[in-house]
Amino acid sequence: MAAPEQLCAGQLVQPGPDGRVLGHLPYIQTVATDLVPAPPGFALGQPCLVHRDAAPDLARLLHAAAGVPGVAGQLRAISCYRTIVRQRGVFCSQIGPGKRCADAAERARSVGPPGFSEHATGYAIDFGIRPSRGCADVDSCIATTVAGKWLLANAPGFGFELSFPSGNAQNVTWEPWHWRWVGNAITAQGASRARAVFAVARYSFPARPAITDATDRWRVAMRGAPVGRPLWPAQRPAVAKVNWVPATVPKPPAMLVAR
């Protein structure tokens, strides 16, 4: 059995048998040399650093959004890469008397515990809308805005998938603002590395909208195996019995329209 995790003062939590803590999977903090600044003007507040593999697709996404009426200039970064130390501050600062959450379990419904956040990888981005027009940051109302709807419809074409869809099995709140980059095809630069980082999450707790190309079909077909124990290619005896359907991830068109 894994040792208990001291998340915050007075908040000692025992990891589950699959390594999760309060629903969240563990993630290693990426090295500083893998981080680059996001495009100018994207960040709100603190600087936005992203993994260098995700940066080109993020730039393409923002360029495409800039050509769509009602969306142009509105997509901004609430949060990008966060160190584990920074994550601890974000997570623990709102726990206790007079704060938003009574304990770590309640806080984990909407924020990953330190050491268990996708933000530490550099691949995750929390999007916001400016002007907000009555929709607060990190609120599900982003899905009702023109820019938010465009993001839901088009982000997968740029390699991003929604980590925490409605009703997800991790028991995390629906987060239509939180996207992780995995590349829109396994052949994309750095996609295999990103997909390795999120292998367990993508297998056991699929994103929606998600990116699923031909190389991912075995994972979808075999979903339902024990949590945290993905079957790697060498362990796929049932593949021959699966009727495969070729998956195509369309390339983003020159001009995308808000839906």
Contacts in CASP RR format, 6 or more apart in sequence:
PFRMAT RR
TARGET T0000
AUTHOR 0000-0000-0000
METHOD contacts of the structure
MODEL  1
MAAPEQLCAGQLVQPGPDGRVLGHLPYIQTVATDLVPAPPGFALGQPCLV
HRDAAPDLARLLHAAAGVPGVAGQLRAISCYRTIVRQRGVFCSQIGPGKR
CADAAERARSVGPPGFSEHATGYAIDFGIRPSRGCADVDSCIATTVAGKW
LLANAPGFGFELSFPSGNAQNVTWEPWHWRWVGNAITAQGASRARAVFAV
ARYSFPARPAITDATDRWRVAMRGAPVGRPLWPAQRPAVAKVNWVPATVP
KPPAMLVAR
1 14 0 8 1.000
2 14 0 8 1.000
2 15 0 8 1.000
2 16 0 8 1.000
2 19 0 8 1.000
4 12 0 8 1.000
4 13 0 8 1.000
4 14 0 8 1.000
4 15 0 8 1.000
5 12 0 8 1.000
5 13 0 8 1.000
5 14 0 8 1.000
5 15 0 8 1.000
5 21 0 8 1.000
5 113 0 8 1.000
6 12 0 8 1.000
7 13 0 8 1.000
7 21 0 8 1.000
7 88 0 8 1.000
7 91 0 8 1.000
7 92 0 8 1.000
7 104 0 8 1.000
7 113 0 8 1.000
7 114 0 8 1.000
8 88 0 8 1.000
8 91 0 8 1.000
8 92 0 8 1.000
8 95 0 8 1.000
8 104 0 8 1.000
9 92 0 8 1.000
11 92 0 8 1.000
11 95 0 8 1.000
11 103 0 8 1.000
11 104 0 8 1.000
13 21 0 8 1.000
13 22 0 8 1.000
13 104 0 8 1.000
13 105 0 8 1.000
13 113 0 8 1.000
15 21 0 8 1.000
18 204 0 8 1.000
18 226 0 8 1.000
18 227 0 8 1.000
18 228 0 8 1.000
18 229 0 8 1.000
19 25 0 8 1.000
19 26 0 8 1.000
19 228 0 8 1.000
20 26 0 8 1.000
20 116 0 8 1.000
20 170 0 8 1.000
20 227 0 8 1.000
21 108 0 8 1.000
21 113 0 8 1.000
21 116 0 8 1.000
22 104 0 8 1.000
22 105 0 8 1.000
22 108 0 8 1.000
22 112 0 8 1.000
22 113 0 8 1.000
22 116 0 8 1.000
23 108 0 8 1.000
23 170 0 8 1.000
23 171 0 8 1.000
23 172 0 8 1.000
24 108 0 8 1.000
24 112 0 8 1.000
24 113 0 8 1.000
24 116 0 8 1.000
24 117 0 8 1.000
24 170 0 8 1.000
24 172 0 8 1.000
25 116 0 8 1.000
25 170 0 8 1.000
25 200 0 8 1.000
25 201 0 8 1.000
25 205 0 8 1.000
26 115 0 8 1.000
26 116 0 8 1.000
27 115 0 8 1.000
27 116 0 8 1.000
27 117 0 8 1.000
27 118 0 8 1.000
27 120 0 8 1.000
27 121 0 8 1.000
27 197 0 8 1.000
28 120 0 8 1.000
28 121 0 8 1.000
29 83 0 8 1.000
29 84 0 8 1.000
29 115 0 8 1.000
29 120 0 8 1.000
29 121 0 8 1.000
30 51 0 8 1.000
30 81 0 8 1.000
30 120 0 8 1.000
30 121 0 8 1.000
30 122 0 8 1.000
34 51 0 8 1.000
34 52 0 8 1.000
34 53 0 8 1.000
34 122 0 8 1.000
35 49 0 8 1.000
35 50 0 8 1.000
35 51 0 8 1.000
35 52 0 8 1.000
35 81 0 8 1.000
35 122 0 8 1.000
36 49 0 8 1.000
36 50 0 8 1.000
36 51 0 8 1.000
36 52 0 8 1.000
36 55 0 8 1.000
37 47 0 8 1.000
37 48 0 8 1.000
37 49 0 8 1.000
37 50 0 8 1.000
38 48 0 8 1.000
38 49 0 8 1.000
38 50 0 8 1.000
38 55 0 8 1.000
38 58 0 8 1.000
38 77 0 8 1.000
38 80 0 8 1.000
39 58 0 8 1.000
39 59 0 8 1.000
39 62 0 8 1.000
41 76 0 8 1.000
42 48 0 8 1.000
42 58 0 8 1.000
42 62 0 8 1.000
42 75 0 8 1.000
42 76 0 8 1.000
42 77 0 8 1.000
43 76 0 8 1.000
43 77 0 8 1.000
43 80 0 8 1.000
44 76 0 8 1.000
44 77 0 8 1.000
44 78 0 8 1.000
44 128 0 8 1.000
44 130 0 8 1.000
46 79 0 8 1.000
48 77 0 8 1.000
48 79 0 8 1.000
48 80 0 8 1.000
48 81 0 8 1.000
48 125 0 8 1.000
49 80 0 8 1.000
49 81 0 8 1.000
49 122 0 8 1.000
50 58 0 8 1.000
50 80 0 8 1.000
50 81 0 8 1.000
50 122 0 8 1.000
50 123 0 8 1.000
50 125 0 8 1.000
50 181 0 8 1.000
51 81 0 8 1.000
51 121 0 8 1.000
51 122 0 8 1.000
51 123 0 8 1.000
51 181 0 8 1.000
51 194 0 8 1.000
53 123 0 8 1.000
53 181 0 8 1.000
53 189 0 8 1.000
53 190 0 8 1.000
53 191 0 8 1.000
53 193 0 8 1.000
53 194 0 8 1.000
54 122 0 8 1.000
54 123 0 8 1.000
54 181 0 8 1.000
54 183 0 8 1.000
54 194 0 8 1.000
56 189 0 8 1.000
57 158 0 8 1.000
57 159 0 8 1.000
57 160 0 8 1.000
57 181 0 8 1.000
57 183 0 8 1.000
57 184 0 8 1.000
57 188 0 8 1.000
58 125 0 8 1.000
58 158 0 8 1.000
58 181 0 8 1.000
60 158 0 8 1.000
60 252 0 8 1.000
61 75 0 8 1.000
61 154 0 8 1.000
61 155 0 8 1.000
61 158 0 8 1.000
61 160 0 8 1.000
61 252 0 8 1.000
62 75 0 8 1.000
64 154 0 8 1.000
64 158 0 8 1.000
64 252 0 8 1.000
64 255 0 8 1.000
64 256 0 8 1.000
65 71 0 8 1.000
65 72 0 8 1.000
65 73 0 8 1.000
65 74 0 8 1.000
65 75 0 8 1.000
65 147 0 8 1.000
65 150 0 8 1.000
65 151 0 8 1.000
65 154 0 8 1.000
65 256 0 8 1.000
66 72 0 8 1.000
66 73 0 8 1.000
67 255 0 8 1.000
67 256 0 8 1.000
68 150 0 8 1.000
68 255 0 8 1.000
68 256 0 8 1.000
68 257 0 8 1.000
68 258 0 8 1.000
69 258 0 8 1.000
70 146 0 8 1.000
70 147 0 8 1.000
70 258 0 8 1.000
71 146 0 8 1.000
71 147 0 8 1.000
71 150 0 8 1.000
71 258 0 8 1.000
73 130 0 8 1.000
74 129 0 8 1.000
74 130 0 8 1.000
74 131 0 8 1.000
74 145 0 8 1.000
74 146 0 8 1.000
74 147 0 8 1.000
75 127 0 8 1.000
75 128 0 8 1.000
75 129 0 8 1.000
75 147 0 8 1.000
75 148 0 8 1.000
75 151 0 8 1.000
76 127 0 8 1.000
76 128 0 8 1.000
76 129 0 8 1.000
76 130 0 8 1.000
77 125 0 8 1.000
77 126 0 8 1.000
77 127 0 8 1.000
77 128 0 8 1.000
78 126 0 8 1.000
78 127 0 8 1.000
78 128 0 8 1.000
78 137 0 8 1.000
78 138 0 8 1.000
78 177 0 8 1.000
79 119 0 8 1.000
79 125 0 8 1.000
79 126 0 8 1.000
80 119 0 8 1.000
80 122 0 8 1.000
80 124 0 8 1.000
80 125 0 8 1.000
80 126 0 8 1.000
81 119 0 8 1.000
81 120 0 8 1.000
81 121 0 8 1.000
81 122 0 8 1.000
81 124 0 8 1.000
82 90 0 8 1.000
82 117 0 8 1.000
82 119 0 8 1.000
82 120 0 8 1.000
83 120 0 8 1.000
84 114 0 8 1.000
84 115 0 8 1.000
84 117 0 8 1.000
84 120 0 8 1.000
85 114 0 8 1.000
87 112 0 8 1.000
87 113 0 8 1.000
87 114 0 8 1.000
87 115 0 8 1.000
87 117 0 8 1.000
87 119 0 8 1.000
87 120 0 8 1.000
88 114 0 8 1.000
89 114 0 8 1.000
90 111 0 8 1.000
91 104 0 8 1.000
91 107 0 8 1.000
91 108 0 8 1.000
91 111 0 8 1.000
91 112 0 8 1.000
91 113 0 8 1.000
91 114 0 8 1.000
92 107 0 8 1.000
92 114 0 8 1.000
93 99 0 8 1.000
94 100 0 8 1.000
94 101 0 8 1.000
94 107 0 8 1.000
94 111 0 8 1.000
95 101 0 8 1.000
95 102 0 8 1.000
95 103 0 8 1.000
95 104 0 8 1.000
95 106 0 8 1.000
95 107 0 8 1.000
96 102 0 8 1.000
96 103 0 8 1.000
100 107 0 8 1.000
101 107 0 8 1.000
104 113 0 8 1.000
107 113 0 8 1.000
108 172 0 8 1.000
109 171 0 8 1.000
109 172 0 8 1.000
109 173 0 8 1.000
110 138 0 8 1.000
110 172 0 8 1.000
110 173 0 8 1.000
110 175 0 8 1.000
111 117 0 8 1.000
112 172 0 8 1.000
117 124 0 8 1.000
118 124 0 8 1.000
118 163 0 8 1.000
118 178 0 8 1.000
118 180 0 8 1.000
118 198 0 8 1.000
118 201 0 8 1.000
119 126 0 8 1.000
121 180 0 8 1.000
121 194 0 8 1.000
121 197 0 8 1.000
121 198 0 8 1.000
123 180 0 8 1.000
123 181 0 8 1.000
123 182 0 8 1.000
123 194 0 8 1.000
123 197 0 8 1.000
123 198 0 8 1.000
124 163 0 8 1.000
124 178 0 8 1.000
124 179 0 8 1.000
124 180 0 8 1.000
124 181 0 8 1.000
125 160 0 8 1.000
125 178 0 8 1.000
125 179 0 8 1.000
125 180 0 8 1.000
125 181 0 8 1.000
126 137 0 8 1.000
126 138 0 8 1.000
126 177 0 8 1.000
126 178 0 8 1.000
127 142 0 8 1.000
127 148 0 8 1.000
127 151 0 8 1.000
127 177 0 8 1.000
127 179 0 8 1.000
128 137 0 8 1.000
128 138 0 8 1.000
128 142 0 8 1.000
128 177 0 8 1.000
129 135 0 8 1.000
129 142 0 8 1.000
129 145 0 8 1.000
129 147 0 8 1.000
129 148 0 8 1.000
133 145 0 8 1.000
134 141 0 8 1.000
135 141 0 8 1.000
135 142 0 8 1.000
135 144 0 8 1.000
135 145 0 8 1.000
137 177 0 8 1.000
138 175 0 8 1.000
138 177 0 8 1.000
139 177 0 8 1.000
140 173 0 8 1.000
140 174 0 8 1.000
140 175 0 8 1.000
140 176 0 8 1.000
142 148 0 8 1.000
142 151 0 8 1.000
142 176 0 8 1.000
142 177 0 8 1.000
143 149 0 8 1.000
143 152 0 8 1.000
143 176 0 8 1.000
146 258 0 8 1.000
147 258 0 8 1.000
148 176 0 8 1.000
149 258 0 8 1.000
149 259 0 8 1.000
150 256 0 8 1.000
150 258 0 8 1.000
150 259 0 8 1.000
151 176 0 8 1.000
151 179 0 8 1.000
152 162 0 8 1.000
152 176 0 8 1.000
152 209 0 8 1.000
153 258 0 8 1.000
153 259 0 8 1.000
154 252 0 8 1.000
154 256 0 8 1.000
155 161 0 8 1.000
155 162 0 8 1.000
155 179 0 8 1.000
155 209 0 8 1.000
156 184 0 8 1.000
156 209 0 8 1.000
156 210 0 8 1.000
156 211 0 8 1.000
156 249 0 8 1.000
157 184 0 8 1.000
157 211 0 8 1.000
157 249 0 8 1.000
157 250 0 8 1.000
157 251 0 8 1.000
157 252 0 8 1.000
158 184 0 8 1.000
158 252 0 8 1.000
159 181 0 8 1.000
159 182 0 8 1.000
159 183 0 8 1.000
159 184 0 8 1.000
159 188 0 8 1.000
159 191 0 8 1.000
159 211 0 8 1.000
160 179 0 8 1.000
160 180 0 8 1.000
160 181 0 8 1.000
160 182 0 8 1.000
160 183 0 8 1.000
160 211 0 8 1.000
161 179 0 8 1.000
161 180 0 8 1.000
161 182 0 8 1.000
161 207 0 8 1.000
161 208 0 8 1.000
161 209 0 8 1.000
161 210 0 8 1.000
161 211 0 8 1.000
162 175 0 8 1.000
162 176 0 8 1.000
162 178 0 8 1.000
162 179 0 8 1.000
162 207 0 8 1.000
162 208 0 8 1.000
162 209 0 8 1.000
162 210 0 8 1.000
163 175 0 8 1.000
163 178 0 8 1.000
163 179 0 8 1.000
163 180 0 8 1.000
163 201 0 8 1.000
163 207 0 8 1.000
164 170 0 8 1.000
164 172 0 8 1.000
164 173 0 8 1.000
164 174 0 8 1.000
164 175 0 8 1.000
164 178 0 8 1.000
165 174 0 8 1.000
165 207 0 8 1.000
165 208 0 8 1.000
165 209 0 8 1.000
166 174 0 8 1.000
166 208 0 8 1.000
167 174 0 8 1.000
168 174 0 8 1.000
168 205 0 8 1.000
169 204 0 8 1.000
169 205 0 8 1.000
170 205 0 8 1.000
180 194 0 8 1.000
180 198 0 8 1.000
180 207 0 8 1.000
181 194 0 8 1.000
182 191 0 8 1.000
182 194 0 8 1.000
182 195 0 8 1.000
182 198 0 8 1.000
182 202 0 8 1.000
182 211 0 8 1.000
183 190 0 8 1.000
183 191 0 8 1.000
183 194 0 8 1.000
183 195 0 8 1.000
183 211 0 8 1.000
184 191 0 8 1.000
184 211 0 8 1.000
184 213 0 8 1.000
184 249 0 8 1.000
184 251 0 8 1.000
185 191 0 8 1.000
185 213 0 8 1.000
185 249 0 8 1.000
186 192 0 8 1.000
186 195 0 8 1.000
186 213 0 8 1.000
186 215 0 8 1.000
186 216 0 8 1.000
195 202 0 8 1.000
199 230 0 8 1.000
200 228 0 8 1.000
200 230 0 8 1.000
201 207 0 8 1.000
202 210 0 8 1.000
202 216 0 8 1.000
202 219 0 8 1.000
203 219 0 8 1.000
203 223 0 8 1.000
203 225 0 8 1.000
203 228 0 8 1.000
203 230 0 8 1.000
204 223 0 8 1.000
204 224 0 8 1.000
204 227 0 8 1.000
204 228 0 8 1.000
204 230 0 8 1.000
206 220 0 8 1.000
206 223 0 8 1.000
211 249 0 8 1.000
212 219 0 8 1.000
212 220 0 8 1.000
212 247 0 8 1.000
212 249 0 8 1.000
213 247 0 8 1.000
213 248 0 8 1.000
213 249 0 8 1.000
214 244 0 8 1.000
214 246 0 8 1.000
214 247 0 8 1.000
216 247 0 8 1.000
217 242 0 8 1.000
217 244 0 8 1.000
217 245 0 8 1.000
217 247 0 8 1.000
218 231 0 8 1.000
218 233 0 8 1.000
218 236 0 8 1.000
218 239 0 8 1.000
218 242 0 8 1.000
219 230 0 8 1.000
221 238 0 8 1.000
221 239 0 8 1.000
221 242 0 8 1.000
221 244 0 8 1.000
222 231 0 8 1.000
222 236 0 8 1.000
222 238 0 8 1.000
225 231 0 8 1.000
END
